């Protein structure tokens, strides 16, 4: 990209709506407007600084999906947002799943909500156009990696102790119950804790297999990362639909190699997307972005959900350290999901960074090195 894109183009056939939105957003953004799809295309042909287009779904001549589909083909770097009425929401979700639209907002659109989404859109645009993931280059040894694995296993052991203790307390309550005791709530707690334990054990088993998988894959130390990310997005659309959360993927390249173990990459990407969906509320959105540089493949998973505390972000982004007794303290204070991703990043000499988003939500970025042999041929 030759220059930083900083403008927003609003497209709607209702002049009053355009005027109202422009008035409320002009203090934060450089706003352009167009009253039809063809006029919007004329503006884009002459102005290279437009970074985000917000288009109404229902317009004469060219509707919002038709316009934004054109933009995906002709201006793939532009972030594409659609405004819809209640009757068009299923169509908008389908357009997101097909990649024509990156997210949608319901009309009437609240200017403050649109402002937040535009800020997040420019954050995503920056990720897809320049810079690198924060964090130092990883130069750890195999001994360090063994310590990293042990630290993660220790974290999962600690995570398991909590539901086990709760199950013991619940069973004790059942055995000591009096006439006023309500067994239903306790049994519900037993079920929930049991399900959580099964999930943790499953993740523990899956992670424990990673060293073995790495040894098997030594003859092929790289993976085709675009298809891995696309597959995981499709696998998790069902979970997103259950939560009434939209999920978009922006991967402008169809193919790119990463210097990492495919099974480990898949597990990390799945964890990031799944967590983003789980921590989002009904009507919110999860963006998955993939960007290829000469020496790095970067993936960002960004949500508009509950957000992340600075303390957790600090722990997640801290390097492995060892206390005075020689124990690895990586992941202390971090949930097992982030710990899993952080561990996989370290095992693959990758960068991992997570941070709160402006206006709410969390963005997590992971960057894998590219094989030297493909750097010259996969720049397209």
Secondary structure as UniProt FT lines:
FT   STRAND          7..11
FT   HELIX           15..25
FT   TURN            26..28
FT   STRAND          30..34
FT   HELIX           37..46
FT   TURN            48..49
FT   STRAND          50..56
FT   HELIX           64..74
FT   TURN            76..77
FT   STRAND          79..84
FT   HELIX           86..88
FT   HELIX           89..98
FT   STRAND          103..106
FT   HELIX           111..129
FT   HELIX           142..175
FT   TURN            179..180
FT   HELIX           183..208
FT   HELIX           210..216
FT   TURN            217..219
FT   STRAND          223..224
FT   HELIX           225..235
FT   HELIX           237..243
FT   STRAND          246..251
FT   STRAND          257..258
FT   HELIX           262..278
FT   TURN            282..283
FT   STRAND          285..292
FT   STRAND          296..303
FT   HELIX           310..316
FT   TURN            324..325
FT   TURN            330..333
FT   HELIX           336..347
FT   TURN            348..349
FT   STRAND          351..356
FT   TURN            358..359
FT   STRAND          362..369
FT   HELIX           372..375
FT   TURN            376..377
//
